Amino acid sequence: MGGIGINKFATNPVTDKLRSGQPAVGCWLSLCSPAAAESMAHIGWDWLLVDVEHSPVGFDTMVNCFRATQLGGAVPLARVPWNDTIWIQRTLDAGALGLVVPMINSPEEAKRAVSNMKYATKGLRSWGGSRVTPYIDGDYRTWTEDNLAIIVMIETVRAVEQAEAILSVDGISGCFIGPADLALSMEAKEIGPGTEHEAAIQEVLRAAKAVGTAAGKHCGSGAEVSMRIAQGFQFLALSSDAALMGKAARAEFNAVDFTGGGATSDTTGGKIYG
């Protein structure tokens, strides 16, 4: 029977970009909505990440978010709740092409994260196949050796102090700074240029450059993403689906003139809604 077919990919566009020194820009998915994921994927992000650590997403919904992301043309990633063997292997089997692993504070913990994502003889991941196997141009097990994006989170004072050793661990694709948890760990009362918090961020970037591993960070705006790219960051998240929706909704709501004295001209551009 004929059909529209499926697209097979030989490499992971995210790891390709990180290795070549290019930025890979994505967005957090925290609305737990495959429909939102599919809509977001068409924008042009390199990747979209399902936040399994800090959202109420269920496992079935996570799988459908991966499908929707892939259908829309972005690379499906996830942040797992912890550096846990079972969580990691199940999420990879569900179709993630890379994982962000939180709270990595030492080289030993980084090695465990890598081991959790690698098959024997290099790691602990159990063979059971993966949902994305039919989409891989080649053997999935072999493909994972060089193509899974393994991103460790640097988000504590201890992790910053050991950043160079953590990022020297074989198999790590890059790191991702969690600015909020880093601020909590530092008991930072201020963030931004000239603060100790920013100095810690720059120390992680220095360590990443020293060992040739990609550095990343969660950003609140497109302007910050541009600034971080100029500084040398590569794996960058721009806000989240929930935050972007809220920002647009607030802007439009605040533009409403409830007195009836505002502009009366049609500003829909001829489009019909509803």
Secondary structure, DSSP 8 states (H G I E B T S, - for coil): --------BSS-HHHHHHHTT--EEEEEE-S--HHHHHHHHTTT-SEEEEESSSS---HHHHHHHHHHHHHHTSEEEEE-SSS-HHHHHHHHHTT-SEEEE----SHHHHHHHHHHHSBTTT--B-----TTGGGBSS-HHHHHHHH-EEEEEE-SHHHHHTHHHHHTSTT--EEEE-HHHHHHHHT-S--STTSHHHHHHHHHHHHHHHHT-B-EEEESSHHHHHHHHHHT--EEEEEEHHHHHHHHHHHHHHT--TTS-S--S--STT----
